[in-house]
Amino acid sequence: MRRLTAIALALLLAGCHSPQVKQAQSSLTIPAQWRDGIGPESPVEGFWWRNFHDSQLNRFVEQALRYNSDVLTARARIDEYQARVTAADSALWPTLDASLGVTRARSQSAATGLPTHGTRYQGGLTASYDVDLWGATRRNIDAATLTLEAQKSAAAAADLSVASQTAAGYITLLALDEQLRITRSTLKARENAWQLAKRQYETGYSSRLELMQADSELRATRAQIPQLQHQITQQENALQVLAGSLPAGVSRGGNFAALTPLSMPAQLPSSLLERRPDIVQAQQTLLASDQTLAASRAKLLPSLSLSASGTYQDDTLAGLLDNPLRLWSVGGSVLAPLLNRDTLNAQVDIAMSQRNQALYGYESTVRNAFREVNDSLDAIRRLGEQLSELEGQEQVAQETLRIAHNRYRNGYSSFLEELDAQRTLYATQLNVVQTRNDLLLAQIDLYRALGGGWQG
């Protein structure tokens, strides 16, 4: 009775647990619509970058999705976690070990006193099986499977990120090309203005001050070209490395003017929780942590282990293989945690803490996703308005320069008016290019924030 009482008390103590870490509750609320009221549904479009209709852009994105190091690393990690699932699944099956030993001995005969030699073969089989009474092993398998799904989502997130970076890098490269073209065109105009100022000075119609002003503006414009060329080289190198190649030049499929901003559809997908791979990854990670927590709790309960073994010895190898095992044993044991109960409780607290961290990470990912979508929607609208005004300003600046140039050439005004008009037009043209580039990048950000493209 005393022994039974001691065993019962041990089992009771093993099943008790006073957690120090409490389970966190979710505080996440999903909005019914976007901040701008755009929604509700639209089919997913995977190859969204093709909407820009640039063959080289398509080629670079597809190359990056094949050879980018981050993409390949994420896909290799899937293989790793697939192997982890296989390893976890093997815990459900018994283990079977076989042994074979050979002993060669020299002894002395008690009858004759002469030495004798003998060979002894010994074989054995040992089997063991841990019964999954409380589902701890299956919980670990579920956790490994969910973690594998999380890694698959991480690989999809890497694809989306690399495709977005590549498209943004290529469009920025075309924008730099356009800035270089505008600068060279402005340089040619200022060379003509300097020639005119020189003729006006030589014929006495203007002062040397106006000639120096034209010369200064000419040199300032010429100095912009090496800087832009260096930025283009850097952008080309970065784009090639992103696509998994060594730094080199980049061929263009079109010009920047052909990359007009795409019109926004009347409806955008609101199923963000199902589209964005990073949200799916965070969700699967949270579910896996729940399974790990359940497995840690199950380890506090008693475990049942079954075992069986058999051995046989014979003077010949053939006799060892042909005859059944002569010695065998079968048994089982119930193990309950006693002295290591605090360690197991601490493991439950660790699992609970990790589960809470996964919950907070999931909520943060969801909130950040909705923020990115709303930011991109607002940026597209505001930049579109800004671009419209700048394009109108560019037309006014071109007409202003034409009038100022005619007035200066005919002697009705000083070169300062034309110089000011040149500066205004050049700055406005660069602003138009930069704003259009920002608008295109904002659209790419929206593709990324939504987890892909949309169909109107």
N, C-alpha and C positions, 0 to 999 in steps of 0.2 A: 504493500500500500504506500509506503514511503517513497519507493522508487516511482510508482505511478504518479503520485502527487508531485514529485520533483519534475517529472517529464511534462506533466500538464502545466505546471507553473512556468517552465521554460518556454513551452509553446505559446502561452499567453503573453509572456514578456516579449517574445520575438514578434508577435503580431501587433504590439502596441507601438504607436508612433506619435510623437508630439512635434509636429513640424514648426520650425522657426520662421519659415518663409511662407507667407500667405499667397494664395492664388490671386493674381491681378484680374480685374474685370475690364472688359472693353468699354471705351468711352467714345468710339468712333460712330459718327452718323454720316450716312451717304446722302448727298443732296439729290433732290428730285430732278434738277436740270443744271446746266452750266450757268455761270453768273450772268452771261449775256442772253440767256434764254434760248440758246441754239440746241436743237435736238430733234427727234429722239433717237432714231436708228438709221444705220446705213451699213451695207455689206463691207467686209474687210477687203482691202486691196493690198496684196503682198508686195508687188513690184512698183511701189509708188514713185520711185525716182524716174521711171520711164515717162512720167507725165511732163517732164521738162523737154522731151523730144531732142535729146542730144546723144548721138551714138557713142561718143567718147566717154560721156558721163556714165552711160549704161555699162560700158566695158570696164571702167575703173571700179565701179561698185561691185560688179560680178567678180572681178579679179580679187578685190579685197575680201569678199565673202569666201573665196577659196584659199587664199594664201596669207591672210592677216594672222599675225602671231596670237593675238588675243582670241580670235575666233577658233583657231586650231587648239589653243590651250583649253578653252571652254569645252570643246568637243572631246578632247582627250580626257577631261575630268569626268565626262559621262561614262567612259569605259571604266574608269577607276571605281565609280560608285555602282556600276553594274556588277563588278566583281565583289564589292562589299555586300550587295544583296545576295549574291550566290553564297558567300561565306556565312552570312546570317542564316540563310535557309538551311544550310548543312547542319545547323545545331538541332534541327528537328529529328535527325536520323541517328541511329545508334552508331557507336564507333567499334570497329573490329580490328584488332592487331594480331598479327601472326609472327611467331618467332621460330627460328631453327638454329640449333647449336650442335657442334661436333666437338667431341673430346677424345683425344688420343693419349692413352696412359700406359706407362710401363710399371709392372708390379712383379713381385716375387711370389712364386707358387709356394704355398705352405706345405704341400705334399712332397715336391721334388726339390724345392730350393732353387729352381731355375727361374730366370726372368721370363715374364710373359708380356705380350703387347696386346692391347685391345682398343677398339674404337667404339664410342658410344654416341648415338644420335638422339637428340632430344628436341621434340617439337611442342608447340603450344599455341593456343588460341585464347584471346581475351576479348570479351565484349562488354560494353557498358552503355547505359542509356539513362539520361536524365529526363524523367517524366515532367512534361510541362503542365503541372497541375493548375497553376494560376495564370497561365497565358503569358508569362514573362518573355519566353522565347518568341512567341508569335508577335508580341508587341515590338520586340526588337526588329523582327523581319518587316513589320509594317513601317517602323520608323526608317529603316534602311530603304524601303521602296519609296516612301514619300520624299526622302532626301534625294534619291535618284531623280524623281520627277522635278524636284527643285533645281537640280543641276541641269536638267534639260531646259527648264525655263531660263536658267542663267545663260545657257548657250544661245537661246533665242534672243535674250536681251543683248548679248554680245554682238549678234548679227545685226540687230536693229541699231545699236550704237555705232558700229563700224560703218554701216551703210549711210547713216546720217552724217558722220564725220567726213566720209569720202565725198558725198554729194556737196556738203558745205564747203569743203576744201576746193573742189573743182569749180564751183560757182564763184568763190572768192578769187580764184586764179583768173577767171574770165573778167571779173571786176577790175583786177589789177591791170589786165591787158587793156581794158577800156580807159582806165585812168592814164596809162602810158600813151595811148592813142590821142587822147584829148590834150595831154601835155605837149606831145610833138606837134599837134595841130596849132596849139597856142604858141609854141616856140616859133613856128613858121610865120604866124601872124605878127609876132613881136620882132622877128627879123625884118619883115616888111616895114613895120612901124619905125624901126631903127634906121632903115635905109631912107625912109621919108624924112625923118627928123634930121638925118645927116644932110640931105639935099636942101631942106629948109634952112639949116644952119649955114651951109656953104653959100646959099644965095642971099643970105641976110634976112630971111623972113622969120627966123626964130633965134633964140639965144642958145648959148652953149649949155646952159642949165637943162633945157629940154632934151638936148642930145644926150647928156649924161644920165638923165632920168630914163630915157629909152634904153640906153646901154645897160644900166643897172637892172632894169626889169627883164631884159633879155638874158642876162647872166643868171639871174635868180630862177628864171624858168628852166634854163639849160641845166642848172644844178639839181632840179627835181628828177631828171631822167635817170641818172645812176642809182638814186635811192629806190625808185620804182623798179628798176631792173633787178636790183638786189632782192627786193621783196618778192618779185616773181620767181627768181631762182630758189629762194627759200621755200616758197609755196609749192613749187614743182617737186623739190626734194622731199618735202613732208608728205605730199600726195603719193609719191612713188613708194616711200617707206610704208605708208598706211596700207598700200595695196600689196605689200609683201615683196617689193623689189628694191634694188639699190638706187640711190639718188641718181636721177637723170632728167632729161627734158621730158616734157609732156606735150603730146599732140592734142590739138583742139578739134572738137567736132563742129563747133559753130562759134558765133561771137556773142558777146554779152547782151546785145540788143535783142537777140532772138529769144533769150530767156525771160519772156514777159511773165510777170506774176500771174498765177492761175486764179481764176475766179473761185470764190468760196461757194460751196453748195448751200442750198437753203437749209439743209439738215446735216448735222454731224452726229456720229455715233456716240451714244451715251453709255454703252456697255463697257466702260473703261476697266472695270474689275476683271473682265474676261479677256480683254485684248492686250493689256500691257504685260509683257513677260516678267518684269521685275515684281509686279504685284502678285502674279501667280507664284513666283519663286518664294516670296515672303509668306504667302499663304501656305504653301507646301511645307516650308520650314517650321511654321507654327504647328501644323498638324503633326509633323514628325516629332517635335518636342513634346507634344501631348502623349504620343506613344512611348517615348523614352521615359517620361514621368511615370506612366502606368507600369512600365517594366521595372523601374526602380522601386516602386511600392510593392510589387509582387515579390521582389527579392527579400522583403521582410518576413514573408511567410515561410513555413517549413517546406523543404524540397524533398522529393523522392528520387532515389537513384537505384537502378537495377544493374547487376553485374553478373557475368558468367565467365568461367575459365575452364580450360582443360589442358592436360599435359600427357605426353607419352614418350617413353624411351625404348630404344631397340638397338640391337647390335648392328643392324644393316639399315641402309636408307630405304630399301624396298619394303622391308618389314615395317618401317615407321609410317610409310605412306599407305600401305595396304590395310593396316589394322586400325580399328577405331580407338578413340581416346580412352585410356584406361583410368585416368584420374580426372575428375571434373567436379565443378562446384557451381552452384547457382545461389544468388542471394540478393537482398535488397536492403536499403537503409533509408531512414527518414532523418534528415538533418535540419536542425533548427538553429538559427543564429542566436548566440548567447553573448559572448564577450565582444563580438564585433557589431553588436546592435547599434551602437552610436555611429560607427562608420557607415552602416547602411542608411541610418537616418540622415546622416550628412549628405549621402549621395542623393537621397530624395530631395533634400533642400537644394542641392546643386541643380538637379533636374527641374525643380520648380522655378528656381531663379532663371535658368536658361529658357524655360517656357515663357516666363514673364517678359524676358528680353525679346524673345521672338514676337510676342504680342505687340510690344511697343514698336518694334521694328516694322511690323506689318502695318500698324496704324500710321506710322510716320511715312511709309512708302505710299500709302493711299492718299494721305493728305497732300504730300508733295506732288503726286501725279495730278490731282485736281488743280493744284496751284499752277503747275506747268501748262496745263491745257488752257486755263483762263488767262494766264500771262501771254501765251502765244496768240490766242484769239484777239486779245486787246492790242497786242503789238501789230498784228496784221491790219487791223482796222485803223489804228493811229498812223502807222507808217504809210498806208495807202492814202490817207488824207494829206500827210506831209509831202508825199511824192507828187500828188496832183498839184499842190501849190508850188513846189519847186520847179516842176516842168513849165508851169505858167511863168514863173520868174525867169526861167532860162530864155523863153521866147522874148520877154520884155528886155532882158539884158542883151540879147543879140541885136534887137532893133536899136537899143540905146547906143551900142558900140558903132553901129552903122551910121547913125546920125552924128555921133561925136567925131568919127573918122572923117566924114565929109566936111564938117565944120572946121576941123583942124587943117585939112588939106586945102581948103579954100580961104584959110586965114581968118575965120570968124571966131575962133576960140584957141586957147592954148593947148599944148599937148597934155596938160594935166587932166583935162576932161576925158580925152581918149584913154589915157593911162588908167584912170579910175574905172572907166567902162570895161577895159580889158580885164582888170583885176576882178571886177564883179562877175563878169561872164565866166571866167576861169573857175572862180570859187563856186559859182552856182552849178556849173557842169560837173565838177567833182562831187558836190553835195547830192546831185541827182543820181550819180553812179553809186555813191555810198548808201543812199537811202533805198535805192532799188535793190542793192545787194542785201541790206538789212531786212528788207521785206521778203526776199527769197529765202534768206536764212530763217526768218521767223516762220515761214511756211514749212520748212524742213523741221524746225523745232516742233511744230504742231503734229507733223507726221510721227515724229519720235514720241511725243507726249501721248498720242492716241494709240501707240503700239502698232502703227501701220497707216496705210492710206485709207481712202474712202471712195465710194462710188456714188455719183450723183443720182 
